Amino acid sequence: FFDNLAEGELDNVNELTVDNPVSVSETASKYEYVSFTAPESGKYIFTYTNETDVVPSYALYNSDRSSDKTVSGTEADGNTVVNIEELTSGETKYFVVDPSQVPFSLSVTKHEIEYTELTLDTPVSVTYEGLDIGFKFTPTEDGKYNFASSNLATGGDPNAALYDSEMNRIIYIDNENLDNRNFLIVAT
């Protein structure tokens, strides 16, 4: 897509931000280009909707204009496809949309982790959908607390990280070889 651009064709690229979605109702060129630059590091959720009878899809490129991937929906998705990207601060992605996809809209939100409060001896079940899941635990008395987890779908152990109250990461656990024991912490 980028190899055949005429001089200055990217000068009019649509800029997507968290606060301002992009909507294109008419196409003036062969392809429509949208750029997004992450204001901070994190996971971003891109929602793309076309208003055509064509299954929604777009090509995603890196800031150096190298190909990243094609994001496509299915007939079952209807006219909307959702994509999650983990980006670093200042990283730019380009969305290239074929004219058959116009009119379309593209929006982005930053994923903010919501925390589930854990209590003693009360298991919590969650469904992982590609985004980080947070849990909060505040010890009510001194002692040792063991946190166990398991993936009910595969029987394996999910990876996890432990953070202090200021959100500084203390440890990251890759659970490939552990037996349902993520952390043992001592509260004093």
N, C-alpha and C positions, 0 to 999 in steps of 0.2 A: 504494500500500500504506500509506503513512504518512498520507495525507489522511483516511482513514476510521478511524483509531485512536481507541478510546475513551480517556478520561482515565486515565492511569496504566498503560496497556497495555504500554508499553515499560519499566516499572519492573522487570519480571521477565525482561528480555532475558537470553539465555544469553551469557556472556562467554567468548570463545575466546582462549586464549593459546598460545604456542609449546609450553609444557609440559603444557597441559591441553586435549585435544580435547573437543568437545561431541558428545554422543549424545542423541538424543531418541527415546523409544520410544512415547510417546503424545502426542497433541495435545489441548490443552485449549481452544485458541482457533482462529480461522480460519486464521491463519498463525503460523509459528514465526519468531522473530527471534533472530539471533545477531550479536554485535558483536565486532570485533577492532580493537585499537588497537596500532599498530606501536611497539614499545619503542625501536627505532632505525631509521634510514633503511636501505633496501635492498630487495632483491627477496624476496618471500614466495611460497611454493608452497602453495596450498590444495587439499586432497584431500577431495572430497565423495563419499560413498557412500550410496545409499539401499538399502533392503532390500525394495523393491517391484518390480512388473513395469513400472513407469513409467520412461521414459528420464530419467536424472538431470538436474535443472536447478534453478536458483535465481536470484532477482533480486539484483543487487548495487547498493547505494546508497552515496553519499558521506556524509561526516560532517554535511553540511548537509541531509541527507536528500533530496538531488536524485538522480535516477536515473542510474546509471552504465551498467549493461548487464545483459543476461540471460546467464548462463553455462549452456550446455546440452551434454550429451553426445550420443552417437548410439547406435543399437541395437548397433553394433559395439563400443562402449566397455563394454558390459555395464552394471553398476550404479555405475560410478565415473567422475567427471569431474575433471580437474586444471586449475587456473587459476593463472596467475602474475601477480602484481601488484607494481608498484614503488611503494613507499610511503615517505613521509617520517616522521621521528620524531614520534610523537604523532598521526599521521593515523588516523582511524577509518573503518572500512567496516562497513556493515550487510548481512547476508545475510538475505533474506526467503524462507522456504521454504513452499510450498503444502502444505496438509494431505495431498494425494495422495502426497507424497514421504516421509511418515512411515511407518515409522521410518527415521532417517538418522543419519549421523555426519559431522562436519566436523573436519579437523585442519589444522594449519599448521606449516611449517618455514621457517626463514630460509635462503635460498640462500647458501652459503659457496663462494667461488670456489676450485676446486682448480687447482693450477698444474702444467703439463707443462714439464719441463726441456728447453730447446732446446740443441742442440749444432751446431757448424759443419757445414755441407753435408749435414745430415740433415733432409729435409723431414718435416713433421708434418701429418697429415690428421685433421680433427675434423668432427663433425657438430653443427651448431648447432641447439639445441632450445629457443630462447627465453631462455636463461640466459647470462650472461657466461662467457666462456672465458678462462682465464689461462695465460700462458706466462712462464717465468722463464729468463733468460739471464745467465750470469756469464762475462765475457770472461776468457780464459786468458792473453792477451798484449795489449800496446798495439796500437792500430790502428783502422781504420774498419770498421764492421759495418753492412751494409745488410739490413733486414728487409723481405721481400716477402710479400704475401698475395694470394690470389684466391679468389673464390667459384666453386667448380667447377660448381655447379648453374646459375648465371646468367652466369658469365664476368666478373662485375663484381668490384669490390674491396670487402671488408668495412671498416667503420669500426673504428678502433683508438685506444687511448690508451697513452701511455708513462708509467710510474711509476718513481720512484727506489726505493732499497732500503728506505726508510721508508714506502712507499706514498703518497707525495705525487705527485699528477698533474703531470707536466711539460708534456705536450701532448696534445691530442685531434685526431685526423685524421679528417675526413669525406672519404672517398675517392671522391666522385662524379666528380671530374675528374682523378684521378691514375692513373698507369700501373703498377700493382702495386708501388709503392714506398711503404711506410708510414713507415719511419724510416731515417735514416742517423745512427748514433751513433759518437762517437769515444771510445775507452777509452784513458786515459793512466795 
